[in-house]
């Protein structure tokens, strides 16, 4: 979100400094792993869909400017039982916004995608315009885009403190102070430490992700396998991303659980995965995608920053006039980073945006804020 915001602000002709605690496109937060799912029939809530449609347009415009493919629309296949949140939510979003989806009954699902083992009560929903984004390439692209438009990017630069002083925001670094007209905070799992007056708890958790070298490599290649998400309506949903010719990072099909995760301290999280966590991930995949399960080539962790209701929080920092934040993306935010760059640039430069983000404000946690002038 921060790298995209730098690009949008710089391309609007404003002076912008991006301050990154680690190196660009690092693996310490929630935006690494060489693939992140992009989907538009959003089972979380139909209100996200207009933002996703704009996100898709912004991803394509970025690709055009930097001359690189970032969003791969290979389709997303949801496998679940009718009545479950994912099944019903996907269909509700698709119906509400006229999105293309195709329903596959169990027999048809087994015929078209024989690598999946499904029982008769399961149904597949194929969203052909969905797919995945390469996050490391995307972040590098946003920052290149920003720098070409005049932005300054400071890497390996922790922010020690910040405060509004009336006519500016003072940001204290190890080797000096930066004064800016407006501040945007996109600090992921560290948000509660950076913004002490947030007033809403954010809970960082660790999620295990791994890469499996398939016993049958052909069955997991893009073209034969879409991105997939399986909801057994009992355990945590889990998902996989197929292999593709231009794949960077670890070898194999990426797989992960998408659930509550384990609480973690972002300063202590080192990406180490316990053997029993790897085995659990392999056993989940083995049940429904047996041909995909071979040796684990790599495993690490990703941090979710969970809001109380699982929805994003986009707003002005309480008690501040010039400081805005985007946080609480709860494990499903990266696909939105392109549109969030536009949103945050609008808020910081214009103090408003035409994009539909009202349902993501702090008001939902404290109705007394609804009269604030934002």
C-alpha positions as CSV (number, residue, x, y, z in Angstrom):
1,X,0.0,0.0,0.0
2,X,2.8,2.4,0.8
3,X,4.8,1.8,-2.4
4,X,1.6,2.3,-4.5
5,X,0.8,5.5,-2.6
6,X,4.3,6.8,-3.3
7,X,3.6,6.2,-7.1
8,X,0.2,7.9,-7.1
9,X,1.3,10.9,-5.2
10,X,4.5,11.4,-7.2
11,X,2.6,11.1,-10.5
12,X,0.2,13.8,-9.4
13,X,3.2,16.1,-9.2
14,X,3.5,16.3,-5.4
15,X,6.8,15.9,-3.5
16,X,6.8,12.5,-1.7
17,X,9.3,10.6,0.5
18,X,8.7,6.9,1.1
19,X,10.3,5.7,4.4
20,X,10.8,1.9,4.6
21,X,12.1,0.2,7.8
22,X,13.5,-2.7,5.9
23,X,14.7,-3.1,2.3
24,X,12.3,-2.7,-0.6
25,X,10.2,-5.8,-1.4
26,X,11.4,-7.5,1.9
27,X,10.0,-10.7,3.4
28,X,9.3,-9.4,6.9
29,X,5.6,-8.5,6.5
30,X,2.5,-9.4,4.6
31,X,3.6,-8.7,1.0
32,X,6.0,-11.5,0.0
33,X,5.9,-15.0,-1.3
34,X,6.1,-14.5,-5.1
35,X,2.3,-14.9,-5.6
36,X,-0.8,-13.4,-4.0
37,X,-4.3,-14.3,-5.1
38,X,-6.4,-11.8,-7.1
39,X,-10.1,-12.4,-7.1
40,X,-13.2,-10.2,-7.7
41,X,-16.2,-12.3,-6.7
42,X,-15.4,-11.4,-3.2
43,X,-17.0,-13.8,-0.6
44,X,-16.0,-11.5,2.3
45,X,-18.6,-8.8,1.2
46,X,-20.0,-7.5,-2.1
47,X,-19.0,-3.9,-1.1
48,X,-15.3,-4.8,-1.9
49,X,-16.1,-5.5,-5.5
50,X,-16.1,-1.9,-6.9
51,X,-12.7,-1.4,-5.2
52,X,-11.4,-4.6,-6.8
53,X,-12.6,-3.5,-10.3
54,X,-10.6,-0.3,-9.9
55,X,-7.7,-2.3,-8.5
56,X,-7.6,-4.5,-11.7
57,X,-7.6,-1.3,-13.9
58,X,-4.7,0.1,-11.8
59,X,-2.7,-3.1,-12.0
60,X,-3.1,-3.1,-15.8
61,X,-2.1,0.5,-16.1
62,X,1.0,-0.1,-13.9
63,X,1.9,-3.1,-16.2
64,X,1.7,-0.8,-19.2
65,X,3.9,1.9,-17.7
66,X,6.7,-0.5,-16.5
67,X,6.4,-3.0,-19.3
68,X,6.1,-6.1,-17.1
69,X,3.3,-8.6,-16.4
70,X,2.3,-8.5,-12.7
71,X,-1.4,-9.8,-12.7
72,X,-1.8,-13.2,-14.2
73,X,-5.5,-14.0,-14.9
74,X,-5.4,-17.8,-14.9
75,X,-8.8,-18.1,-13.1
76,X,-9.7,-19.0,-9.5
77,X,-11.5,-22.2,-8.6
78,X,-13.5,-22.2,-5.4
79,X,-14.4,-25.7,-4.1
80,X,-16.9,-25.9,-1.2
81,X,-20.4,-27.0,-0.2
82,X,-23.5,-24.9,-0.8
83,X,-24.5,-23.0,2.3
84,X,-20.9,-22.3,3.2
85,X,-19.6,-18.7,3.5
86,X,-17.2,-19.0,0.6
87,X,-19.7,-20.7,-1.8
88,X,-22.6,-18.3,-1.0
89,X,-20.5,-15.2,-0.7
90,X,-18.8,-15.7,-4.1
91,X,-22.2,-16.2,-5.8
92,X,-23.7,-13.1,-4.0
93,X,-20.8,-10.9,-5.1
94,X,-21.0,-12.2,-8.6
95,X,-24.7,-11.7,-8.9
96,X,-24.7,-8.3,-7.3
97,X,-22.0,-7.0,-9.7
98,X,-22.6,-9.0,-12.8
99,X,-19.3,-10.9,-12.6
100,X,-18.6,-14.0,-14.7
101,X,-18.6,-17.2,-12.8
102,X,-19.3,-20.8,-13.8
103,X,-20.7,-23.5,-11.5
104,X,-19.3,-27.0,-11.8
105,X,-21.1,-29.9,-10.1
106,X,-18.9,-32.6,-8.5
107,X,-18.9,-34.9,-11.6
108,X,-18.1,-32.0,-13.9
109,X,-15.4,-30.7,-11.6
110,X,-13.7,-34.1,-11.5
111,X,-13.9,-34.4,-15.3
112,X,-12.4,-30.9,-16.0
113,X,-9.9,-30.9,-13.2
114,X,-9.0,-34.5,-12.4
115,X,-6.2,-33.4,-10.1
116,X,-8.8,-32.6,-7.4
117,X,-10.5,-35.3,-5.3
118,X,-13.9,-34.1,-4.4
119,X,-16.9,-35.8,-2.8
120,X,-20.4,-35.6,-4.4
121,X,-21.6,-32.8,-2.1
122,X,-18.9,-30.4,-3.2
123,X,-19.4,-27.7,-5.9
124,X,-16.9,-25.8,-7.9
125,X,-17.2,-22.1,-8.9
126,X,-14.7,-21.0,-11.5
127,X,-14.0,-17.2,-11.7
128,X,-12.1,-17.0,-15.0
129,X,-10.9,-13.3,-14.7
130,X,-9.3,-13.9,-11.3
131,X,-5.7,-15.1,-10.8
132,X,-2.6,-14.0,-8.9
133,X,-0.1,-11.2,-8.6
134,X,3.6,-11.4,-8.1
135,X,4.1,-9.2,-5.0
136,X,7.8,-8.7,-5.0
137,X,7.8,-7.6,-8.7
138,X,4.7,-5.5,-8.0
139,X,6.4,-3.5,-5.2
140,X,9.5,-3.0,-7.2
141,X,7.3,-1.8,-10.1
142,X,5.5,0.7,-7.9
143,X,8.7,2.1,-6.5
144,X,10.3,2.3,-9.9
145,X,7.2,4.1,-11.1
146,X,7.4,6.5,-8.1
147,X,11.1,7.2,-8.5
148,X,10.7,7.9,-12.2
149,X,8.0,10.5,-11.2
150,X,10.4,12.1,-8.7
151,X,9.8,10.3,-5.4
152,X,12.6,9.7,-2.9
153,X,12.6,6.2,-1.3
154,X,14.5,5.7,1.9
155,X,15.3,2.1,2.7
156,X,16.5,0.6,6.0
157,X,15.2,3.7,7.8
158,X,13.2,3.1,10.9
159,X,10.8,5.8,12.1
160,X,11.4,6.6,15.7
161,X,8.4,8.9,16.3
162,X,6.1,11.3,14.6
163,X,3.9,14.2,15.6
164,X,1.7,16.8,14.1
165,X,2.8,20.3,14.9
166,X,0.0,22.3,13.4
167,X,1.4,23.2,10.0
168,X,3.3,20.0,9.3
169,X,4.1,16.5,10.5
170,X,7.5,16.0,12.1
171,X,9.0,12.5,11.5
172,X,12.0,11.6,13.7
173,X,14.6,9.2,12.1
174,X,17.9,7.9,13.5
175,X,19.9,10.6,11.7
176,X,17.5,13.6,11.6
177,X,14.0,14.9,11.2
178,X,11.8,15.1,8.2
179,X,8.9,17.6,8.0
180,X,6.0,16.9,5.6
181,X,2.6,18.4,4.9
182,X,0.8,15.1,5.2
183,X,1.7,11.6,6.5
184,X,0.4,8.2,5.4
185,X,1.0,5.2,7.6
186,X,1.0,1.8,6.0
187,X,3.0,-0.2,8.5
188,X,1.2,-3.6,8.6
189,X,1.7,-5.6,11.7
190,X,3.6,-2.7,13.4
191,X,0.6,-0.3,13.0
192,X,-0.5,-0.3,16.7
193,X,3.1,0.6,17.7
194,X,3.4,3.4,15.1
195,X,-0.1,4.8,15.9
196,X,-0.6,4.7,19.7
197,X,-4.0,6.5,19.6
198,X,-5.6,4.1,17.1
199,X,-8.2,3.0,19.6
200,X,-9.0,-0.3,17.8
201,X,-7.0,-3.5,18.5
202,X,-5.0,-5.1,15.7
203,X,-3.8,-8.6,16.2
204,X,-0.8,-9.8,14.2
205,X,-0.7,-13.6,13.5
206,X,1.6,-15.9,11.6
207,X,0.4,-18.1,8.7
208,X,2.5,-20.9,7.3
209,X,3.0,-21.0,3.5
210,X,4.9,-23.7,1.7
211,X,5.9,-24.8,-1.8
212,X,5.3,-28.5,-2.8
213,X,7.2,-30.2,-5.7
214,X,4.3,-32.1,-7.2
215,X,4.5,-35.9,-7.8
216,X,2.8,-35.1,-11.1
217,X,4.2,-31.7,-12.1
218,X,2.0,-31.3,-15.2
219,X,-1.2,-31.4,-13.2
220,X,-0.1,-28.2,-11.3
221,X,1.0,-26.1,-14.2
222,X,-0.8,-22.9,-15.2
223,X,-3.2,-23.7,-18.0
224,X,-4.1,-27.0,-16.5
225,X,-4.7,-25.8,-12.9
226,X,-6.2,-22.4,-11.8
227,X,-5.6,-20.8,-8.5
228,X,-7.7,-22.8,-6.1
229,X,-9.4,-22.4,-2.7
230,X,-10.9,-25.3,-0.8
231,X,-13.4,-24.8,2.0
232,X,-14.3,-28.0,3.8
233,X,-16.7,-26.0,6.2
234,X,-14.9,-27.6,9.0
235,X,-11.2,-26.9,9.1
236,X,-9.5,-23.7,7.9
237,X,-9.8,-23.0,4.2
238,X,-6.6,-23.6,2.2
239,X,-5.5,-22.5,-1.2
240,X,-2.9,-23.2,-3.8
241,X,-1.2,-21.3,-6.7
242,X,-0.1,-23.2,-9.8
243,X,3.4,-23.2,-11.2
244,X,4.1,-21.0,-14.2
245,X,7.0,-20.6,-16.6
246,X,8.3,-17.2,-15.3
247,X,8.1,-18.3,-11.7
248,X,10.6,-16.8,-9.3
249,X,11.3,-17.8,-5.7
250,X,10.9,-21.4,-4.4
251,X,10.2,-24.3,-6.7
252,X,6.8,-25.9,-6.8
253,X,3.1,-25.1,-6.1
254,X,2.5,-22.6,-3.4
255,X,0.0,-23.8,-0.7
256,X,-1.2,-22.2,2.5
257,X,-4.0,-22.2,5.1
258,X,-6.2,-19.1,5.4
259,X,-7.5,-18.9,8.9
260,X,-7.0,-17.5,12.4
261,X,-3.3,-18.2,12.5
262,X,-1.0,-18.0,15.6
263,X,-0.5,-14.8,17.5
264,X,3.0,-13.3,16.9
265,X,5.2,-10.4,17.7
266,X,6.3,-8.8,14.4
267,X,9.7,-7.9,15.8
268,X,10.3,-11.6,16.8
269,X,8.8,-13.3,13.8
270,X,11.7,-15.0,11.8
271,X,9.8,-17.2,9.3
272,X,10.8,-20.4,11.0
273,X,8.2,-23.2,10.4
274,X,7.9,-26.2,12.7
275,X,7.9,-29.7,11.2
276,X,4.3,-30.4,12.5
277,X,3.1,-27.2,10.7
278,X,4.6,-28.5,7.5
279,X,3.0,-31.9,8.0
280,X,-0.4,-30.4,8.7
281,X,-0.2,-28.4,5.5
282,X,0.8,-31.4,3.4
283,X,-2.0,-33.5,4.9
284,X,-4.6,-30.9,4.1
285,X,-3.5,-30.7,0.5
286,X,-3.1,-34.5,0.2
287,X,-6.8,-35.0,1.0
288,X,-8.1,-33.0,-2.0
289,X,-5.2,-32.5,-4.4
290,X,-3.2,-35.8,-4.1
291,X,-1.2,-35.3,-7.3
292,X,0.2,-32.0,-6.0
293,X,1.8,-33.5,-2.9
294,X,5.5,-34.3,-3.1
295,X,8.4,-32.9,-1.2
296,X,8.2,-29.5,0.4
297,X,10.9,-27.4,-1.2
298,X,10.5,-24.4,1.1
299,X,8.3,-23.1,3.9
300,X,8.1,-19.8,5.7
301,X,5.5,-17.5,7.4
302,X,3.4,-14.6,6.4
303,X,2.0,-12.1,8.9
304,X,-1.7,-11.2,8.9
305,X,-2.7,-8.0,10.7
306,X,-6.3,-8.8,11.8
307,X,-8.9,-6.1,12.5
308,X,-11.7,-7.0,15.0
309,X,-14.1,-7.8,12.2
310,X,-11.7,-9.0,9.5
311,X,-12.4,-5.9,7.3
312,X,-9.9,-3.2,6.4
313,X,-9.5,0.1,8.2
314,X,-8.9,3.2,6.1
315,X,-9.3,6.6,7.8
316,X,-7.6,9.6,9.3
317,X,-5.7,9.0,12.6
318,X,-7.9,9.9,15.5
319,X,-7.1,13.4,16.8
320,X,-5.0,14.3,13.8
321,X,-5.6,16.5,10.8
322,X,-2.8,15.6,8.4
323,X,-2.2,11.9,9.1
324,X,-4.0,9.0,7.4
325,X,-3.6,5.2,7.7
326,X,-4.4,2.0,6.0
327,X,-4.3,-1.1,8.2
328,X,-6.0,-4.3,9.4
329,X,-6.0,-6.0,6.0
330,X,-6.6,-9.3,7.8
331,X,-4.8,-11.6,5.3
332,X,-6.7,-10.5,2.2
333,X,-5.3,-7.1,1.3
334,X,-2.5,-7.3,-1.2
335,X,-4.7,-7.5,-4.3
336,X,-6.1,-4.1,-3.2
337,X,-2.7,-2.4,-2.9
338,X,-3.1,-0.7,-6.4
339,X,-6.4,0.9,-5.5
340,X,-5.3,1.7,-2.0
341,X,-2.4,3.7,-3.5
342,X,-5.0,5.8,-5.2
343,X,-7.2,6.1,-2.1
344,X,-4.4,7.2,0.1
345,X,-3.1,9.7,-2.4
346,X,-6.6,11.2,-2.6
347,X,-7.0,11.4,1.1
348,X,-3.5,12.9,1.7
349,X,-3.8,15.5,-1.1
350,X,-7.5,16.2,-1.3
351,X,-8.8,15.0,2.1
352,X,-11.4,13.0,0.3
353,X,-11.8,10.3,-2.3
354,X,-14.6,9.3,-4.7
355,X,-13.9,5.6,-4.2
356,X,-16.4,3.7,-2.0
357,X,-14.4,3.3,1.2
358,X,-17.0,4.4,3.7
359,X,-17.7,0.9,5.0
360,X,-14.0,0.6,5.9
361,X,-13.8,3.7,8.2
362,X,-13.3,3.8,12.0
363,X,-17.0,4.8,12.4
364,X,-18.1,1.2,12.4
365,X,-16.3,0.7,15.7
366,X,-17.3,4.0,17.3
367,X,-20.5,5.5,16.0
368,X,-19.9,8.7,17.9
369,X,-17.2,9.5,15.3
370,X,-19.7,9.7,12.4
371,X,-20.1,13.5,12.9
372,X,-16.4,14.1,12.5
373,X,-15.3,16.4,9.6
374,X,-13.3,14.1,7.4
